[in-house]
Amino acid sequence: MDDRVLLDADIREPLFQYLELYHGKVRFLEEKVTGKARADVVMVLLNKVCGIEIKSDADSYTRLAAQVRNYDRYYDENYLVIGSTHAHHAAEHVPEYWGIISVELIKGKVDFYRVREAKPNPKAKLLNKMSLLWKSEFSHILEENKMPKYAQKSKKFIAEKLIDRIPEEKLNEQISEELFERDYTIYD
């Protein structure tokens, strides 16, 4: 192991490459507002959305308890990515269903090790997860399911209608598809 301390900026790009190799089709959304916190990374997979909190060797656990509460309300699974100095104590700071990935510098290269796989988050709420979608993305899901447009209705109203009428598995796939296709050159 090298002596250099890894910072968040050193970790992100290698982490994205590692997760793409591990999961296949994936999209990353960075610095996403999640309730009263900001998720470092939101990872979109084919049928689920995962929150990723990065704690580099230079970070502390000061805000982690509040971040865990917020992530748990939104994401199907959550991961804590930790610098090697945190590896021995990370499990004490996150619920047992959170995944833990350790990161360290070995021979000048950033290397990852899965300490623990993430399990389905028992506290996630589909309605909260759907709040990540833009209004145009809701419109597309409504159209795909041959439902009324609800043009003058709120995102919350539309989300509740979709949850009532579309099987959860199908809705999760459609949410992921919308987030995969999101075009950040337009703002909704």
N, C-alpha and C positions, 0 to 999 in steps of 0.2 A: 504494500500500500504506500502511496505517495504521501508526503507531509502537507501538501497544499490543501487548504480548506475549500471545499466546493460550495459555491454560492448558487442561489436559485437560477441565475442566468447561465451558469455552467451546466445545470441539470436539464433544463427544459428541452432543448433540441435533441440531445441523446435519448431522453425519456420518450419523446414522441417517436423516434426511430425504433426504440425497443418495443413500445406498445404496438406499433404498426406491424412489426414482425410477429409479435405474439398473437394479436387479434385479427389480423387481416384488414378488412375494410373498417376504417375508423376515421372520425373527424374530430378535431380538437377546437374547442372554443375557449379562449383565454380570458381570465379576469371577468367572469360572469357574475353579476349580482345574484346572490342566493339568499333571499330573505334579508336578514340584517348583516350578512357577511358577504364576502366576495370570494367565489371559488377561484383558486389559482387556475385550474384547468377543468373543463367539462369534456369528457370523452364520450362521443356518440358511437354506439355500436348498432348492429342491425336491429336489435329488439330491446335495447336498454340504453339508459343514460347514466354515466358514472361520474361522480365528483372525485377530484384529485386535489389533495392538499399537500403542498411541498414544504417540508421543513429541512432546510439545508443545515449544515454543521454550524452556520453562523446564526441560525434562528433559535428562538426559545419556544416553549409550549404555552406561553402566557395567554394567548387568545384561542388556543386549540379547543377548549371545552365549549366555548360559544360557537366556534366554527363547526364542530361536530354536530351540535344541536341543529344548526341551520342546514347543513348538508343532508342530515338525516330526514329532513322534511321534504326534500326535493328529488333525491337521486336513488335509482334502483340499487346501485352498489356504490361503495365509497372506498377510496384508497388513501393511505398516508404514505407518501414517498419521503424517506428520511435519510439524512446523511448518516454515515457510519457511527458518528459519535453518539447518535440517538438510538441506535439499533437495539441496545440491551433494555431500554426502558419504554420503547414506543408502545408496546402492547398494554402498558399501564394507563395510557392516555386516550385510547380509542376503544369503542365497543368490540366485542369478539367477532362480530360479523364484518368489521372493516378489514380490508386487505392491507398488508404492509409490504412495501417494496423498499429495500435498502439500496443505497447508492454510495459508491466509493470510487476513488481514483486508483487504478491499478496500472502500473507501467505507463502512466501518462494518458490512459483511456478511462472514460467514465464507464463503470460497470454496474449492472443491476442484479439484484438477487431477491426473489420472492420469498419473503419471510413467512407470509400467510396469504392465502387466496381470499378474495372478498366473497362473502355470501350475500344472498338477497337481503336487502335492508328491510327489516320488519316495520320501520317507522315511516317509510316513504308514502307520500300521498300523491296519487295520480293527478289530482286537481292542482297541486302545487307544481308538479313537473310540467303540466300543460301551460303554466304561466310563463314558461320559457319561450313559448311560441309567439310569433308575430301575428297580427290580425289577418294578414294575407295568407299565412300558413294555415290558420284556422279555416279560412274560406276554401282553401284547396282541399282540406280534409273533409269538409262538409260536402263539397262537390263530388269527391271520390266516393262518398257514401250515399249519394243521391238524397241529401237532406236539404231543407230550406236554407237560404242564405243568412237569415237572421242579421240583416245589414245594420240595423239600428241597435243591436244588442251588444252588451259588454262581452269581453273575452271570457269572463267568469261564467256568464250565462251560457255561452256557446260551449265552453268546456264541460259544464254540467250536462248539457243536452247530449254531447258526444259520449260522455261516460255512461249515461243512461241507456244509450242505444247501440253502442258499438262494443263488441267483446274486448276485454282488456288487452288480450294478446295482440289482436289486430290493431288496436289503437296505439299500443306501444310501438309496433312496427311502423305505423304511419307517422308518429311523432319523430322517430329516428329518421325516417325518409325525408321529412320536411327539414330537419336540422342538417342532414347531409347535403341537401340541395340549396340551403340558405345562401342568398346572394348578398354579400355585405356592401355591394356597390349601391344598393337601394336600402333605404332605412324606413322602417314601418313603425 
